[in-house]
Amino acid sequence: MEEDIKFGNSLLYYKCDNIEFLKGYGQLYTEFDDGVATRQINIIKNDMYCSSSLHDWNEDIGFLLYDGHIDSLDVSDSVPITRLDFENKWQEGIVANKSPINYLKGDASLPLEEHTLIIHVVNILGKWGKGFVLSLSKQFPIAKNDYVKWSKDKETFGLGEVQFVCVDQQKANFVANMLAQHGVRKNDKDRTTYIDYDVLRLCLRKVARFALKNRLSIQMPKIGSGLAGGDWREIEKIINEELIYYKIKCTVFEL
């Protein structure tokens, strides 16, 4: 059964193939996002390898994710499968090789490498604020400028929306302004939680699809836990469920 799924402006679909790897035959399950292979499950000799990275390699299989478009593949013998079929296999495969969040000391506004997406939370007030955003706008003024312009567009500026800003085209580095905060702490005594966890989850789902499709790693400060007043333990749980689940490389910077 074939299942095409709309996610925002993307079309997701799933295929299963019997395939010859470097050292034997096996099965290949692939997720395509508008024709781009974004996740792949490789099964050989009863061993399962899940990948969403072009850098993943196995000596029995080769590269674990196809680098190209479906139009360049012969999929005439492939079998369409549902998203549920794919996710069931994916969940089975990632149990043994989960990739944890990587924690580093430093400034999250400085990309660790090329092809990086820097994500952070912005508020619905149209105020760039304090803290991490000051460092970010110093490195990439366009991230602030685009956010301020966006805040004046009442049709698209709403909780749950994400603005993706290309800050370095040559290095393919981006910033994601995630609208998941409805206010800011007024002072040190303000204990109000201004981050909306459900909205943050929605934003991170959009971030995951953007990162997968554009082959990006993700880095961030401790989003939502500063001026937004959120509980990092709850936010970390959401990050694990919405980003780490997809085996996207994620680095969290601590000061």
C-alpha positions as CSV (number, residue, x, y, z in Angstrom):
1,M,0.0,0.0,0.0
2,E,1.4,3.4,-1.0
3,E,1.0,6.3,1.3
4,D,1.9,9.9,0.2
5,I,2.0,12.3,3.2
6,K,1.9,16.0,3.0
7,F,4.1,17.8,5.6
8,G,3.9,21.5,5.1
9,N,5.0,22.0,1.5
10,S,6.8,18.6,1.5
11,L,5.5,15.3,0.1
12,L,6.7,12.2,2.0
13,Y,6.6,8.7,0.6
14,Y,8.2,5.3,1.5
15,K,9.7,2.4,-0.5
16,C,11.1,-1.0,0.2
17,D,13.6,-2.8,-2.0
18,N,15.6,-6.1,-2.1
19,I,19.1,-4.9,-2.9
20,E,22.7,-6.1,-3.3
21,F,25.0,-4.4,-0.8
22,L,28.8,-4.6,-0.9
23,K,28.9,-8.0,0.8
24,G,25.6,-9.6,0.2
25,Y,21.9,-9.1,-0.4
26,G,19.5,-7.5,2.0
27,Q,16.6,-5.1,2.3
28,L,16.4,-1.4,2.0
29,Y,13.7,0.9,3.4
30,T,13.8,4.5,2.3
31,E,11.9,7.7,3.2
32,F,11.8,10.3,0.4
33,D,10.9,13.9,1.0
34,D,10.0,15.5,-2.3
35,G,12.2,12.9,-4.0
36,V,15.2,13.3,-1.6
37,A,16.2,10.3,0.4
38,T,16.1,11.6,4.0
39,R,16.2,8.4,6.1
40,Q,17.2,4.8,5.2
41,I,17.1,1.5,7.0
42,N,19.6,-1.1,5.7
43,I,19.2,-4.7,6.7
44,I,21.8,-7.4,6.0
45,K,22.5,-10.7,7.7
46,N,19.8,-9.9,10.2
47,D,21.6,-6.7,11.2
48,M,19.8,-3.4,10.9
49,Y,21.5,0.0,10.3
50,C,19.4,3.2,10.4
51,S,20.8,6.5,9.0
52,S,19.9,10.0,8.1
53,S,23.5,11.1,7.4
54,L,25.5,11.0,4.2
55,H,28.6,10.3,6.3
56,D,27.4,7.0,7.7
57,W,29.3,4.0,6.3
58,N,29.3,0.3,6.9
59,E,31.9,-2.1,5.5
60,D,29.2,-4.7,4.6
61,I,26.8,-2.2,3.1
62,G,28.7,0.9,1.9
63,F,27.2,4.4,2.5
64,L,24.0,4.1,4.6
65,L,22.1,6.9,2.9
66,Y,21.6,7.5,-0.8
67,D,23.0,10.9,-1.9
68,G,20.7,11.9,-4.7
69,H,17.2,12.2,-6.0
70,I,14.7,9.4,-6.7
71,D,14.7,10.3,-10.3
72,S,18.2,9.0,-10.6
73,L,17.2,5.6,-9.1
74,D,15.6,2.6,-10.7
75,V,12.7,2.0,-8.4
76,S,10.7,-0.1,-10.8
77,D,11.0,-3.2,-8.5
78,S,10.5,-1.3,-5.2
79,V,7.4,-1.9,-3.1
80,P,5.5,1.2,-1.8
81,I,5.0,1.0,2.0
82,T,3.1,3.1,4.6
83,R,4.8,5.5,6.9
84,L,3.7,3.2,9.8
85,D,5.6,0.3,8.3
86,F,8.7,2.4,7.9
87,E,8.5,3.9,11.4
88,N,8.0,0.4,13.0
89,K,11.3,-0.7,11.3
90,W,13.0,2.5,12.2
91,Q,12.1,2.2,15.9
92,E,13.3,-1.4,15.9
93,G,16.6,-0.3,14.3
94,I,17.5,2.7,16.4
95,V,17.1,0.9,19.8
96,A,20.7,-0.5,19.5
97,N,22.4,2.6,18.1
98,K,20.8,5.7,19.5
99,S,22.8,8.9,19.1
100,P,22.7,11.1,22.3
101,I,22.6,14.8,22.5
102,N,26.2,16.2,22.4
103,Y,26.9,18.8,25.1
104,L,29.7,21.4,24.7
105,K,30.8,24.5,26.5
106,G,30.9,27.5,24.2
107,D,28.9,29.9,22.0
108,A,26.1,28.3,20.1
109,S,26.1,31.2,17.6
110,L,29.4,29.9,16.1
111,P,28.8,27.1,13.7
112,L,30.9,24.0,14.4
113,E,31.0,23.1,10.8
114,E,29.5,23.7,7.4
115,H,25.9,22.5,6.7
116,T,24.7,23.6,10.2
117,L,21.3,24.8,11.4
118,I,21.4,27.0,14.5
119,I,18.1,26.8,16.2
120,H,16.7,29.0,19.0
121,V,13.3,30.2,20.4
122,V,11.9,33.7,19.7
123,N,8.9,35.4,21.2
124,I,5.6,36.5,19.7
125,L,6.1,40.1,20.9
126,G,8.5,40.9,18.1
127,K,11.3,41.7,20.6
128,W,14.7,40.3,19.8
129,G,15.5,40.4,23.6
130,K,18.6,39.6,25.5
131,G,20.9,36.6,26.1
132,F,21.8,34.3,23.3
133,V,20.2,36.4,20.5
134,L,22.7,39.2,21.1
135,S,25.5,36.9,20.3
136,L,23.6,35.5,17.3
137,S,22.8,38.9,15.8
138,K,26.4,40.0,16.2
139,Q,27.5,37.0,14.2
140,F,24.6,37.0,11.7
141,P,22.7,40.4,11.6
142,I,20.3,39.0,9.0
143,A,18.8,36.6,11.6
144,K,17.6,39.5,13.6
145,N,16.6,41.7,10.6
146,D,14.5,38.9,9.1
147,Y,12.8,38.2,12.4
148,V,11.9,41.9,12.9
149,K,10.5,42.1,9.4
150,W,8.6,38.8,9.9
151,S,7.1,40.1,13.2
152,K,5.2,42.7,11.2
153,D,3.5,40.1,9.0
154,K,0.4,39.2,10.9
155,E,-0.6,36.5,8.5
156,T,2.5,34.3,9.0
157,F,3.9,35.5,12.4
158,G,2.3,33.1,14.8
159,L,3.1,30.5,17.5
160,G,4.3,27.3,15.9
161,E,5.8,28.9,12.9
162,V,9.5,28.6,12.0
163,Q,11.6,31.1,10.0
164,F,14.6,29.6,8.3
165,V,17.3,32.1,7.4
166,C,20.3,31.4,5.3
167,V,23.2,33.1,7.0
168,D,26.0,31.7,4.9
169,Q,25.1,30.5,1.5
170,Q,28.6,29.2,0.6
171,K,28.9,27.1,3.8
172,A,25.1,26.2,3.8
173,N,24.6,27.5,7.3
174,F,21.1,28.5,8.5
175,V,19.4,29.9,11.5
176,A,15.9,28.8,12.6
177,N,13.8,31.4,14.4
178,M,11.2,29.2,16.2
179,L,8.1,31.0,17.5
180,A,7.4,29.1,20.7
181,Q,7.5,31.8,23.3
182,H,4.6,34.1,24.3
183,G,6.5,36.5,26.5
184,V,9.8,37.1,28.4
185,R,10.8,37.2,32.0
186,K,10.4,40.7,33.4
187,N,13.0,40.2,36.2
188,D,14.8,37.7,38.3
189,K,11.8,37.2,40.5
190,D,9.5,36.4,37.5
191,R,8.9,32.6,37.6
192,T,6.3,32.5,34.8
193,T,6.9,29.8,32.1
194,Y,6.6,31.7,28.8
195,I,7.7,28.7,26.6
196,D,4.8,26.6,25.2
197,Y,6.1,23.0,25.2
198,D,3.5,21.8,22.7
199,V,4.3,24.6,20.3
200,L,8.0,24.0,20.7
201,R,7.4,20.3,19.8
202,L,5.6,21.5,16.6
203,C,8.5,23.8,15.8
204,L,11.0,21.1,16.2
205,R,9.1,18.8,13.9
206,K,9.4,21.4,11.2
207,V,13.1,21.9,12.1
208,A,13.7,18.1,11.7
209,R,12.2,18.0,8.2
210,F,14.2,21.0,7.1
211,A,17.4,19.5,8.5
212,L,16.8,16.1,7.0
213,K,16.0,17.4,3.6
214,N,18.9,19.8,3.5
215,R,21.5,17.4,5.1
216,L,22.1,19.7,8.1
217,S,23.4,19.1,11.6
218,I,21.8,21.1,14.4
219,Q,23.3,23.1,17.2
220,M,21.5,25.3,19.8
221,P,21.8,26.9,23.3
222,K,19.6,25.5,26.0
223,I,16.5,26.6,24.1
224,G,13.5,27.8,26.1
225,S,15.1,27.5,29.5
226,G,16.5,31.1,29.9
227,L,14.3,34.1,29.5
228,A,11.4,31.8,28.4
229,G,11.4,30.2,31.9
230,G,11.2,26.6,30.7
231,D,12.3,23.4,32.4
232,W,15.3,22.0,30.6
233,R,14.5,18.4,31.6
234,E,11.2,18.7,29.8
235,I,12.7,20.5,26.8
236,E,15.5,17.9,26.5
237,K,12.8,15.2,26.4
238,I,11.1,16.9,23.5
239,I,14.4,17.3,21.7
240,N,15.1,13.6,22.0
241,E,11.7,12.7,20.7
242,E,11.6,15.2,17.8
243,L,15.2,15.4,16.7
244,I,17.4,12.7,18.1
245,Y,14.8,10.1,17.1
246,Y,15.6,10.9,13.5
247,K,19.4,10.4,14.2
248,I,20.0,14.1,13.4
249,K,23.4,15.2,14.9
250,C,22.5,17.7,17.7
251,T,24.8,19.7,19.8
252,V,23.7,21.8,22.8
253,F,26.0,24.5,24.0
254,E,26.3,25.5,27.7
255,L,27.9,28.7,28.9
